[in-house]
C-alpha cells in the first residue's frame, strides 16, 4: 500500500490480509507486474552517495557545519545514540574515517558552502 492511500483502500487491504489473501495498491500493481514480466530488477544505487538516506544527508550536513552530536540530536529531536549510529553508518557507507573528509564530501556535494 502507498502511505497516502484512502481509508477505503486501507479497509479493503486489511480485510484481504485477514482473509489470508494479498493486497497490492492499484497504483503500483501495474509497475510490479510489468517489471516482473520484463524480468527487470529494481535499479540499485551505483554510488555510495546514492545509498545515503535523507536523514543521513541531513546529519552529514550538520556534522560538516561543525555541530556536535548533542547539538544535532537536540536540533533533530532524536537521541544522541541515534546521531552516533547515523554518523557510524555514514562513515561505513562512504568509507570515510574522519570529520575533515566528511566535511570535504559535504562541500563537494553542495550540502554546505566553504
MOPAC internal coordinates of N, CA, C and O (Angstrom, degrees):
PM7 1SCF
backbone

  N    0.0000 0     0.00 0     0.00 0    0    0    0
  C    1.4519 1     0.00 0     0.00 0    1    0    0
  C    1.5069 1   109.63 1     0.00 0    2    1    0
  O    1.2310 1   121.39 1   -30.50 1    3    2    1
  N    1.2987 1   114.94 1   149.50 1    3    2    1
  C    1.4521 1   120.50 1   172.88 1    5    3    2
  C    1.5207 1   108.98 1   -86.04 1    6    5    3
  O    1.2310 1   120.58 1   -29.91 1    7    6    5
  N    1.3260 1   116.49 1   150.09 1    7    6    5
  C    1.4516 1   117.91 1  -175.62 1    9    7    6
  C    1.5238 1   113.37 1   -70.83 1   10    9    7
  O    1.2310 1   119.91 1   164.51 1   11   10    9
  N    1.3264 1   117.77 1   -15.49 1   11   10    9
  C    1.4659 1   119.15 1   177.44 1   13   11   10
  C    1.5317 1   112.52 1  -102.39 1   14   13   11
  O    1.2310 1   120.73 1  -157.99 1   15   14   13
  N    1.3293 1   116.21 1    22.01 1   15   14   13
  C    1.4698 1   121.29 1   178.69 1   17   15   14
  C    1.5326 1   110.10 1   -65.88 1   18   17   15
  O    1.2310 1   121.10 1   -24.65 1   19   18   17
  N    1.3183 1   115.51 1   155.35 1   19   18   17
  C    1.4655 1   121.33 1  -179.22 1   21   19   18
  C    1.5287 1   110.72 1   -74.22 1   22   21   19
  O    1.2310 1   121.37 1   -16.32 1   23   22   21
  N    1.3325 1   114.98 1   163.68 1   23   22   21
  C    1.4667 1   120.32 1   176.84 1   25   23   22
  C    1.5345 1   110.35 1   -62.41 1   26   25   23
  O    1.2310 1   120.63 1   143.91 1   27   26   25
  N    1.3185 1   116.39 1   -36.09 1   27   26   25
  C    1.4569 1   120.68 1   179.22 1   29   27   26
  C    1.5292 1   110.44 1   -62.33 1   30   29   27
  O    1.2310 1   121.04 1   134.97 1   31   30   29
  N    1.3197 1   115.62 1   -45.03 1   31   30   29
  C    1.4628 1   119.81 1   179.67 1   33   31   30
  C    1.5292 1   110.61 1   -66.03 1   34   33   31
  O    1.2310 1   120.27 1   141.13 1   35   34   33
  N    1.3241 1   117.09 1   -38.87 1   35   34   33
  C    1.4547 1   121.05 1   177.52 1   37   35   34
  C    1.5278 1   110.52 1   -61.36 1   38   37   35
  O    1.2310 1   120.49 1   135.12 1   39   38   37
  N    1.3268 1   116.67 1   -44.88 1   39   38   37
  C    1.4695 1   120.77 1   178.29 1   41   39   38
  C    1.5258 1   111.21 1   -60.45 1   42   41   39
  O    1.2310 1   120.90 1   136.36 1   43   42   41
  N    1.3349 1   115.89 1   -43.64 1   43   42   41
  C    1.4650 1   120.49 1   178.69 1   45   43   42
  C    1.5275 1   110.72 1   -61.71 1   46   45   43
  O    1.2310 1   120.64 1   137.13 1   47   46   45
  N    1.3240 1   116.38 1   -42.87 1   47   46   45
  C    1.4633 1   121.07 1   179.95 1   49   47   46
  C    1.5293 1   110.61 1   -62.52 1   50   49   47
  O    1.2310 1   120.63 1   135.70 1   51   50   49
  N    1.3241 1   116.41 1   -44.30 1   51   50   49
  C    1.4643 1   120.56 1  -179.75 1   53   51   50
  C    1.5260 1   110.70 1   -62.50 1   54   53   51
  O    1.2310 1   120.49 1   135.66 1   55   54   53
  N    1.3344 1   116.67 1   -44.34 1   55   54   53
  C    1.4676 1   119.88 1   178.80 1   57   55   54
  C    1.5251 1   111.09 1   -61.02 1   58   57   55
  O    1.2310 1   120.64 1   136.69 1   59   58   57
  N    1.3309 1   116.39 1   -43.31 1   59   58   57
  C    1.4725 1   120.02 1   178.70 1   61   59   58
  C    1.5238 1   111.44 1   -61.03 1   62   61   59
  O    1.2310 1   120.46 1   133.76 1   63   62   61
  N    1.3108 1   116.72 1   -46.24 1   63   62   61
  C    1.4663 1   121.07 1  -178.38 1   65   63   62
  C    1.5323 1   109.98 1   -64.01 1   66   65   63
  O    1.2310 1   120.46 1   136.80 1   67   66   65
  N    1.3410 1   116.73 1   -43.20 1   67   66   65
  C    1.4701 1   119.84 1   179.05 1   69   67   66
  C    1.5264 1   111.97 1   -63.92 1   70   69   67
  O    1.2310 1   120.80 1   151.95 1   71   70   69
  N    1.3384 1   116.08 1   -28.05 1   71   70   69
  C    1.4660 1   120.74 1   177.07 1   73   71   70
  C    1.5236 1   112.61 1   -84.22 1   74   73   71
  O    1.2310 1   120.35 1  -176.20 1   75   74   73
  N    1.3383 1   116.95 1     3.80 1   75   74   73
  C    1.4557 1   120.74 1   179.02 1   77   75   74
  C    1.5238 1   113.28 1    81.66 1   78   77   75
  O    1.2310 1   120.23 1  -164.21 1   79   78   77
  N    1.3254 1   117.17 1    15.79 1   79   78   77
  C    1.4602 1   121.45 1   179.94 1   81   79   78
  C    1.5271 1   109.84 1  -101.41 1   82   81   79
  O    1.2310 1   121.30 1    -2.14 1   83   82   81
  N    1.3089 1   115.12 1   177.86 1   83   82   81
  C    1.4574 1   122.24 1   177.02 1   85   83   82
  C    1.5161 1   108.95 1  -103.45 1   86   85   83
  O    1.2310 1   121.13 1   -17.73 1   87   86   85
  N    1.3355 1   115.44 1   162.27 1   87   86   85
  C    1.4593 1   119.85 1   175.08 1   89   87   86
  C    1.5153 1   108.93 1  -145.63 1   90   89   87
  O    1.2310 1   121.13 1   -49.76 1   91   90   89
  N    1.3249 1   115.44 1   130.24 1   91   90   89
  C    1.4628 1   122.55 1   174.72 1   93   91   90
  C    1.5230 1   106.87 1  -129.96 1   94   93   91
  O    1.2310 1   120.43 1   -49.86 1   95   94   93
  N    1.3299 1   116.79 1   130.14 1   95   94   93
  C    1.4552 1   120.66 1   178.50 1   97   95   94
  C    1.5199 1   109.95 1   -58.73 1   98   97   95
  O    1.2310 1   120.40 1   -42.22 1   99   98   97
  N    1.3323 1   116.83 1   137.78 1   99   98   97
  C    1.4655 1   120.11 1   179.78 1  101   99   98
  C    1.5312 1   112.73 1   -56.81 1  102  101   99
  O    1.2310 1   120.44 1   149.11 1  103  102  101
  N    1.3368 1   116.76 1   -30.89 1  103  102  101
  C    1.4701 1   119.94 1  -178.23 1  105  103  102
  C    1.5289 1   112.69 1   -63.33 1  106  105  103
  O    1.2310 1   120.43 1   154.52 1  107  106  105
  N    1.3394 1   116.77 1   -25.48 1  107  106  105
  C    1.4648 1   118.35 1  -177.94 1  109  107  106
  C    1.5224 1   113.95 1  -114.40 1  110  109  107
  O    1.2310 1   120.24 1   167.73 1  111  110  109
  N    1.3069 1   117.15 1   -12.27 1  111  110  109
  C    1.4733 1   118.57 1  -176.08 1  113  111  110
  C    1.5264 1   112.10 1   -61.87 1  114  113  111
  O    1.2310 1   120.06 1   141.67 1  115  114  113
  N    1.3271 1   117.49 1   -38.33 1  115  114  113
  C    1.4660 1   120.40 1   179.18 1  117  115  114
  C    1.5175 1   112.03 1   -62.46 1  118  117  115
  O    1.2310 1   120.74 1   138.99 1  119  118  117
  N    1.3239 1   116.18 1   -41.01 1  119  118  117
  C    1.4660 1   120.10 1   179.31 1  121  119  118
  C    1.5248 1   111.06 1   -66.75 1  122  121  119
  O    1.2310 1   120.75 1   139.30 1  123  122  121
  N    1.3146 1   116.17 1   -40.70 1  123  122  121
  C    1.4662 1   120.11 1  -179.52 1  125  123  122
  C    1.5262 1   110.12 1   -64.59 1  126  125  123
  O    1.2310 1   120.79 1   131.64 1  127  126  125
  N    1.3107 1   116.09 1   -48.36 1  127  126  125
  C    1.4713 1   120.37 1  -178.38 1  129  127  126
  C    1.5250 1   110.73 1   -66.49 1  130  129  127
  O    1.2310 1   120.54 1   137.57 1  131  130  129
  N    1.3367 1   116.58 1   -42.43 1  131  130  129
  C    1.4655 1   120.14 1   178.83 1  133  131  130
  C    1.5168 1   111.87 1   -60.58 1  134  133  131
  O    1.2310 1   120.43 1   135.85 1  135  134  133
  N    1.3227 1   116.78 1   -44.15 1  135  134  133
  C    1.4606 1   120.79 1   178.26 1  137  135  134
  C    1.5122 1   112.05 1   -64.49 1  138  137  135
  O    1.2310 1   120.80 1   140.27 1  139  138  137
  N    1.3239 1   116.07 1   -39.73 1  139  138  137
  C    1.4609 1   120.68 1   178.64 1  141  139  138
  C    1.5280 1   110.55 1   -63.66 1  142  141  139
  O    1.2310 1   120.65 1   134.50 1  143  142  141
  N    1.3354 1   116.36 1   -45.50 1  143  142  141
  C    1.4631 1   120.02 1  -178.35 1  145  143  142
  C    1.5276 1   112.02 1   -66.52 1  146  145  143
  O    1.2310 1   120.39 1   147.58 1  147  146  145
  N    1.3221 1   116.86 1   -32.42 1  147  146  145
  C    1.4678 1   120.51 1   178.89 1  149  147  146
  C    1.5251 1   111.40 1   -84.12 1  150  149  147
  O    1.2310 1   120.86 1   170.71 1  151  150  149
  N    1.3251 1   115.96 1    -9.29 1  151  150  149
  C    1.4642 1   119.95 1   179.74 1  153  151  150
  C    1.5085 1   113.35 1    73.61 1  154  153  151
  O    1.2310 1   120.34 1  -160.54 1  155  154  153
  N    1.3269 1   116.95 1    19.46 1  155  154  153
  C    1.4632 1   119.65 1  -179.45 1  157  155  154
  C    1.5164 1   110.03 1   -84.53 1  158  157  155
  O    1.2310 1   122.16 1   -38.97 1  159  158  157
  N    1.3118 1   113.47 1   141.03 1  159  158  157
  C    1.4466 1   120.38 1   174.69 1  161  159  158
  C    1.5214 1   107.41 1   -97.73 1  162  161  159
  O    1.2310 1   120.31 1   -27.17 1  163  162  161
  N    1.3319 1   117.02 1   152.83 1  163  162  161
  C    1.4612 1   119.04 1   177.98 1  165  163  162
  C    1.5221 1   110.60 1   -58.17 1  166  165  163
  O    1.2310 1   121.33 1   -36.66 1  167  166  165
  N    1.3135 1   115.06 1   143.34 1  167  166  165
  C    1.4598 1   119.94 1   178.85 1  169  167  166
  C    1.5216 1   109.55 1   -65.66 1  170  169  167
  O    1.2310 1   121.28 1   -47.82 1  171  170  169
  N    1.3109 1   115.16 1   132.18 1  171  170  169
  C    1.4572 1   120.10 1   178.87 1  173  171  170
  C    1.5256 1   108.31 1  -101.58 1  174  173  171
  O    1.2310 1   120.87 1   -31.55 1  175  174  173
  N    1.3164 1   115.94 1   148.45 1  175  174  173
  C    1.4635 1   118.18 1   176.68 1  177  175  174
  C    1.5255 1   110.20 1   -57.88 1  178  177  175
  O    1.2310 1   121.19 1   -36.65 1  179  178  177
  N    1.3242 1   115.33 1   143.35 1  179  178  177
  C    1.4593 1   119.15 1  -177.45 1  181  179  178
  C    1.5188 1   112.48 1  -101.65 1  182  181  179
  O    1.2310 1   119.76 1   164.89 1  183  182  181
  N    1.3219 1   118.07 1   -15.11 1  183  182  181
  C    1.4558 1   120.40 1   178.76 1  185  183  182
  C    1.5194 1   109.46 1  -127.89 1  186  185  183
  O    1.2310 1   121.35 1   -19.71 1  187  186  185
  N    1.3186 1   115.03 1   160.29 1  187  186  185
  C    1.4631 1   120.06 1   177.85 1  189  187  186
  C    1.5297 1   110.14 1   -61.00 1  190  189  187
  O    1.2310 1   120.51 1   142.86 1  191  190  189
  N    1.3252 1   116.63 1   -37.14 1  191  190  189
  C    1.4691 1   121.27 1   179.10 1  193  191  190
  C    1.5277 1   110.56 1   -58.14 1  194  193  191
  O    1.2310 1   119.99 1   139.56 1  195  194  193
  N    1.3089 1   117.63 1   -40.44 1  195  194  193
  C    1.4642 1   121.79 1  -177.80 1  197  195  194
  C    1.5250 1   112.77 1   -69.46 1  198  197  195
  O    1.2310 1   119.85 1   164.30 1  199  198  197
  N    1.3283 1   117.88 1   -15.70 1  199  198  197
  C    1.4612 1   119.96 1   179.08 1  201  199  198
  C    1.5291 1   112.35 1   -84.27 1  202  201  199
  O    1.2310 1   120.21 1   168.86 1  203  202  201
  N    1.3362 1   117.19 1   -11.14 1  203  202  201
  C    1.4606 1   119.83 1  -177.67 1  205  203  202
  C    1.5237 1   111.12 1   -72.91 1  206  205  203
  O    1.2310 1   121.54 1   -39.47 1  207  206  205
  N    1.3228 1   114.66 1   140.53 1  207  206  205
  C    1.4618 1   120.06 1   174.66 1  209  207  206
  C    1.5283 1   108.95 1   -81.37 1  210  209  207
  O    1.2310 1   120.70 1   -13.71 1  211  210  209
  N    1.3324 1   116.26 1   166.29 1  211  210  209
  C    1.4663 1   120.04 1   177.11 1  213  211  210
  C    1.5224 1   109.99 1   -60.60 1  214  213  211
  O    1.2310 1   120.05 1   140.39 1  215  214  213
  N    1.3208 1   117.50 1   -39.61 1  215  214  213
  C    1.4668 1   120.96 1   179.80 1  217  215  214
  C    1.5246 1   110.40 1   -62.89 1  218  217  215
  O    1.2310 1   120.34 1   137.63 1  219  218  217
  N    1.3392 1   116.96 1   -42.37 1  219  218  217
  C    1.4620 1   120.07 1   178.29 1  221  219  218
  C    1.5193 1   110.89 1   -63.19 1  222  221  219
  O    1.2310 1   120.10 1   140.54 1  223  222  221
  N    1.3210 1   117.41 1   -39.46 1  223  222  221
  C    1.4686 1   120.21 1   177.73 1  225  223  222
  C    1.5211 1   110.98 1   -65.89 1  226  225  223
  O    1.2310 1   120.08 1   141.27 1  227  226  225
  N    1.3227 1   117.45 1   -38.73 1  227  226  225
  C    1.4662 1   120.87 1   177.37 1  229  227  226
  C    1.5226 1   110.44 1   -62.69 1  230  229  227
  O    1.2310 1   120.80 1   136.10 1  231  230  229
  N    1.3188 1   116.08 1   -43.90 1  231  230  229
  C    1.4630 1   120.33 1  -179.86 1  233  231  230
  C    1.5243 1   110.47 1   -68.09 1  234  233  231
  O    1.2310 1   120.03 1   140.85 1  235  234  233
  N    1.3222 1   117.55 1   -39.15 1  235  234  233
  C    1.4639 1   121.17 1   175.95 1  237  235  234
  C    1.5279 1   110.24 1   -58.21 1  238  237  235
  O    1.2310 1   120.56 1   135.06 1  239  238  237
  N    1.3041 1   116.54 1   -44.94 1  239  238  237
  C    1.4736 1   121.34 1   178.71 1  241  239  238
  C    1.5255 1   110.74 1   -58.61 1  242  241  239
  O    1.2310 1   120.40 1   133.01 1  243  242  241
  N    1.3143 1   116.85 1   -46.99 1  243  242  241
  C    1.4646 1   120.72 1  -178.76 1  245  243  242
  C    1.5291 1   111.69 1   -67.67 1  246  245  243
  O    1.2310 1   120.13 1   141.43 1  247  246  245
  N    1.3227 1   117.36 1   -38.57 1  247  246  245
  C    1.4712 1   120.44 1   176.06 1  249  247  246
  C    1.5276 1   109.31 1   -61.00 1  250  249  247
  O    1.2310 1   120.97 1   133.23 1  251  250  249
  N    1.3296 1   115.75 1   -46.77 1  251  250  249
  C    1.4597 1   120.83 1  -177.68 1  253  251  250
  C    1.5309 1   111.85 1   -65.02 1  254  253  251
  O    1.2310 1   120.63 1   152.16 1  255  254  253
  N    1.3223 1   116.40 1   -27.84 1  255  254  253
  C    1.4666 1   120.44 1   177.37 1  257  255  254
  C    1.5290 1   111.79 1   -79.60 1  258  257  255
  O    1.2310 1   120.45 1   176.91 1  259  258  257
  N    1.3337 1   116.75 1    -3.09 1  259  258  257
  C    1.4549 1   120.64 1   173.70 1  261  259  258
  C    1.5168 1   115.68 1    97.80 1  262  261  259
  O    1.2310 1   119.91 1  -172.74 1  263  262  261
  N    1.3138 1   117.77 1     7.26 1  263  262  261
  C    1.4625 1   120.12 1  -179.96 1  265  263  262
  C    1.5243 1   110.59 1   -74.49 1  266  265  263
  O    1.2310 1   120.74 1   -34.82 1  267  266  265
  N    1.3237 1   116.19 1   145.18 1  267  266  265
  C    1.4618 1   123.26 1   176.42 1  269  267  266
  C    1.5179 1   109.18 1   -83.66 1  270  269  267
  O    1.2310 1   120.44 1   -17.79 1  271  270  269
  N    1.3274 1   116.76 1   162.21 1  271  270  269
  C    1.4716 1   121.64 1  -179.31 1  273  271  270
  C    1.5257 1   112.30 1   -52.78 1  274  273  271
  O    1.2310 1   120.10 1   135.46 1  275  274  273
  N    1.3408 1   117.41 1   -44.54 1  275  274  273
  C    1.4666 1   121.33 1  -178.88 1  277  275  274
  C    1.5234 1   110.93 1   -62.02 1  278  277  275
  O    1.2310 1   120.41 1   137.65 1  279  278  277
  N    1.3355 1   116.82 1   -42.35 1  279  278  277
  C    1.4683 1   120.84 1   179.61 1  281  279  278
  C    1.5301 1   110.81 1   -65.30 1  282  281  279
  O    1.2310 1   120.55 1   138.58 1  283  282  281
  N    1.3182 1   116.55 1   -41.42 1  283  282  281
  C    1.4693 1   121.20 1   178.41 1  285  283  282
  C    1.5234 1   109.82 1   -63.74 1  286  285  283
  O    1.2310 1   120.65 1   135.31 1  287  286  285
  N    1.3208 1   116.36 1   -44.69 1  287  286  285
  C    1.4705 1   121.05 1   179.38 1  289  287  286
  C    1.5268 1   110.47 1   -59.85 1  290  289  287
  O    1.2310 1   120.20 1   134.19 1  291  290  289
  N    1.3169 1   117.22 1   -45.81 1  291  290  289
  C    1.4675 1   121.05 1   179.52 1  293  291  290
  C    1.5242 1   110.84 1   -63.60 1  294  293  291
  O    1.2310 1   120.61 1   136.61 1  295  294  293
  N    1.3273 1   116.44 1   -43.39 1  295  294  293
  C    1.4692 1   121.23 1  -178.08 1  297  295  294
  C    1.5217 1   111.83 1   -63.97 1  298  297  295
  O    1.2310 1   120.44 1   139.47 1  299  298  297
  N    1.3483 1   116.76 1   -40.53 1  299  298  297
  C    1.4692 1   121.50 1  -176.74 1  301  299  298
  C    1.5358 1   113.23 1   -94.11 1  302  301  299
  O    1.2310 1   120.61 1   179.21 1  303  302  301
  N    1.3342 1   116.45 1    -0.79 1  303  302  301
  C    1.4731 1   121.91 1  -179.67 1  305  303  302
  C    1.5320 1   111.51 1    58.26 1  306  305  303
  O    1.2310 1   121.59 1  -133.83 1  307  306  305
  N    1.3266 1   114.57 1    46.17 1  307  306  305
  C    1.4652 1   121.34 1   175.84 1  309  307  306
  C    1.5223 1   107.63 1  -130.83 1  310  309  307
  O    1.2310 1   120.26 1    -9.29 1  311  310  309
  N    1.3146 1   117.10 1   170.71 1  311  310  309
  C    1.4602 1   119.70 1  -178.72 1  313  311  310
  C    1.5302 1   110.90 1   -79.54 1  314  313  311
  O    1.2310 1   121.61 1   -21.46 1  315  314  313
  N    1.3184 1   114.52 1   158.54 1  315  314  313
  C    1.4654 1   120.25 1   176.18 1  317  315  314
  C    1.5231 1   109.46 1   -61.65 1  318  317  315
  O    1.2310 1   120.06 1   141.46 1  319  318  317
  N    1.3294 1   117.49 1   -38.54 1  319  318  317
  C    1.4726 1   121.40 1   178.31 1  321  319  318
  C    1.5252 1   111.14 1   -58.90 1  322  321  319
  O    1.2310 1   120.42 1   140.51 1  323  322  321
  N    1.3457 1   116.80 1   -39.49 1  323  322  321
  C    1.4620 1   120.86 1   179.24 1  325  323  322
  C    1.5273 1   110.18 1   -65.85 1  326  325  323
  O    1.2310 1   120.48 1   138.64 1  327  326  325
  N    1.3280 1   116.69 1   -41.36 1  327  326  325
  C    1.4694 1   120.19 1   176.82 1  329  327  326
  C    1.5263 1   109.44 1   -61.53 1  330  329  327
  O    1.2310 1   120.47 1   134.95 1  331  330  329
  N    1.3213 1   116.70 1   -45.05 1  331  330  329
  C    1.4687 1   120.43 1   179.03 1  333  331  330
  C    1.5251 1   111.40 1   -59.47 1  334  333  331
  O    1.2310 1   120.31 1   139.60 1  335  334  333
  N    1.3264 1   117.01 1   -40.40 1  335  334  333
  C    1.4643 1   121.46 1   178.74 1  337  335  334
  C    1.5328 1   110.74 1   -65.02 1  338  337  335
  O    1.2310 1   120.75 1   135.47 1  339  338  337
  N    1.3412 1   116.16 1   -44.53 1  339  338  337
  C    1.4706 1   119.20 1   177.79 1  341  339  338
  C    1.5347 1   110.72 1   -62.23 1  342  341  339
  O    1.2310 1   120.69 1   138.62 1  343  342  341
  N    1.3276 1   116.28 1   -41.38 1  343  342  341
  C    1.4717 1   120.24 1   179.10 1  345  343  342
  C    1.5303 1   109.88 1   -61.27 1  346  345  343
  O    1.2310 1   120.24 1   135.39 1  347  346  345
  N    1.3233 1   117.15 1   -44.61 1  347  346  345
  C    1.4687 1   121.02 1   178.52 1  349  347  346
  C    1.5252 1   110.80 1   -63.31 1  350  349  347
  O    1.2310 1   120.32 1   138.06 1  351  350  349
  N    1.3315 1   116.99 1   -41.94 1  351  350  349
  C    1.4702 1   120.43 1   178.07 1  353  351  350
  C    1.5211 1   110.96 1   -62.33 1  354  353  351
  O    1.2310 1   120.43 1   137.51 1  355  354  353
  N    1.3387 1   116.77 1   -42.49 1  355  354  353
  C    1.4668 1   120.85 1   178.25 1  357  355  354
  C    1.5259 1   110.41 1   -57.81 1  358  357  355
  O    1.2310 1   121.20 1   129.81 1  359  358  357
  N    1.3044 1   115.31 1   -50.19 1  359  358  357
  C    1.4578 1   119.54 1  -176.75 1  361  359  358
  C    1.5236 1   111.64 1   -64.62 1  362  361  359
  O    1.2310 1   120.65 1   142.19 1  363  362  361
  N    1.3221 1   116.36 1   -37.81 1  363  362  361
  C    1.4654 1   119.94 1   179.26 1  365  363  362
  C    1.5322 1   110.76 1   -69.66 1  366  365  363
  O    1.2310 1   120.09 1   131.71 1  367  366  365
  N    1.3217 1   117.43 1   -48.29 1  367  366  365
  C    1.4653 1   120.71 1  -178.42 1  369  367  366
  C    1.5205 1   111.83 1   -62.43 1  370  369  367
  O    1.2310 1   120.96 1   139.83 1  371  370  369
  N    1.3356 1   115.77 1   -40.17 1  371  370  369
  C    1.4649 1   120.24 1  -175.62 1  373  371  370
  C    1.5288 1   112.74 1   -90.49 1  374  373  371
  O    1.2310 1   120.47 1   173.90 1  375  374  373
  N    1.3318 1   116.70 1    -6.10 1  375  374  373
  C    1.4668 1   122.56 1  -176.09 1  377  375  374
  C    1.5293 1   110.14 1    53.74 1  378  377  375
  O    1.2310 1   121.78 1  -133.11 1  379  378  377
  N    1.3401 1   114.21 1    46.89 1  379  378  377
  C    1.4582 1   122.61 1   177.83 1  381  379  378
  C    1.5203 1   106.49 1  -119.72 1  382  381  379
  O    1.2310 1   120.39 1   -42.33 1  383  382  381
  N    1.3290 1   116.85 1   137.67 1  383  382  381
  C    1.4521 1   119.34 1  -171.15 1  385  383  382
  C    1.5260 1   114.61 1  -122.84 1  386  385  383
  O    1.2310 1   120.19 1  -168.59 1  387  386  385
  N    1.3478 1   117.23 1    11.41 1  387  386  385
  C    1.4590 1   118.61 1   175.88 1  389  387  386
  C    1.5317 1   110.43 1  -151.34 1  390  389  387
  O    1.2310 1   121.81 1   -19.14 1  391  390  389
  N    1.3206 1   114.15 1   160.86 1  391  390  389
  C    1.4627 1   120.95 1  -173.98 1  393  391  390
  C    1.5299 1   111.15 1   -67.63 1  394  393  391
  O    1.2310 1   119.65 1   144.64 1  395  394  393
  N    1.3037 1   118.27 1   -35.36 1  395  394  393
  C    1.4668 1   119.05 1  -178.42 1  397  395  394
  C    1.5273 1   111.35 1   -64.42 1  398  397  395
  O    1.2310 1   120.04 1   142.09 1  399  398  397
  N    1.3374 1   117.53 1   -37.91 1  399  398  397
  C    1.4658 1   119.81 1   177.02 1  401  399  398
  C    1.5248 1   111.38 1   -71.13 1  402  401  399
  O    1.2310 1   120.31 1   144.48 1  403  402  401
  N    1.3479 1   117.01 1   -35.52 1  403  402  401
  C    1.4715 1   119.67 1   174.35 1  405  403  402
  C    1.5246 1   110.07 1   -62.04 1  406  405  403
  O    1.2310 1   120.81 1   137.02 1  407  406  405
  N    1.3228 1   116.05 1   -42.98 1  407  406  405
  C    1.4723 1   120.97 1   179.78 1  409  407  406
  C    1.5242 1   110.53 1   -63.35 1  410  409  407
  O    1.2310 1   120.45 1   136.99 1  411  410  409
  N    1.3256 1   116.74 1   -43.01 1  411  410  409
  C    1.4652 1   120.64 1   178.83 1  413  411  410
  C    1.5297 1   110.70 1   -60.59 1  414  413  411
  O    1.2310 1   120.56 1   138.91 1  415  414  413
  N    1.3183 1   116.54 1   -41.09 1  415  414  413
  C    1.4664 1   120.26 1   178.50 1  417  415  414
  C    1.5279 1   110.70 1   -65.68 1  418  417  415
  O    1.2310 1   120.32 1   138.20 1  419  418  417
  N    1.3210 1   116.99 1   -41.80 1  419  418  417
  C    1.4647 1   120.85 1   179.30 1  421  419  418
  C    1.5279 1   110.64 1   -60.78 1  422  421  419
  O    1.2310 1   120.47 1   140.50 1  423  422  421
  N    1.3185 1   116.71 1   -39.50 1  423  422  421
  C    1.4650 1   120.37 1   176.71 1  425  423  422
  C    1.5174 1   110.57 1   -66.95 1  426  425  423
  O    1.2310 1   120.74 1   134.39 1  427  426  425
  N    1.3465 1   116.20 1   -45.61 1  427  426  425
  C    1.4751 1   121.39 1   179.54 1  429  427  426
  C    1.5311 1   111.44 1   -57.92 1  430  429  427
  O    1.2310 1   120.44 1   140.40 1  431  430  429
  N    1.3285 1   116.76 1   -39.60 1  431  430  429
  C    1.4713 1   121.33 1  -177.58 1  433  431  430
  C    1.5225 1   112.55 1   -85.91 1  434  433  431
  O    1.2310 1   119.87 1   179.72 1  435  434  433
  N    1.3307 1   117.84 1    -0.28 1  435  434  433
  C    1.4532 1   120.79 1   175.98 1  437  435  434
  C    1.5286 1   114.70 1    80.62 1  438  437  435
  O    1.2310 1   120.37 1  -164.85 1  439  438  437
  N    1.3325 1   116.89 1    15.15 1  439  438  437
  C    1.4753 1   119.16 1   177.61 1  441  439  438
  C    1.5112 1   111.12 1   -71.51 1  442  441  439
  O    1.2310 1   120.62 1   146.71 1  443  442  441
  N    1.3222 1   116.41 1   -33.29 1  443  442  441
  C    1.4544 1   121.39 1   176.95 1  445  443  442
  C    1.5264 1   108.93 1  -138.08 1  446  445  443
  O    1.2310 1   120.82 1   -17.07 1  447  446  445
  N    1.3165 1   116.03 1   162.93 1  447  446  445
  C    1.4636 1   119.99 1   175.10 1  449  447  446
  C    1.5119 1   107.84 1  -108.23 1  450  449  447
  O    1.2310 1   121.03 1   -20.47 1  451  450  449
  N    1.2894 1   115.64 1   159.53 1  451  450  449
  C    1.4788 1   120.38 1  -177.63 1  453  451  450
  C    1.4900 1   112.37 1   -66.25 1  454  453  451
  O    1.2310 1   120.10 1   180.00 1  455  454  453

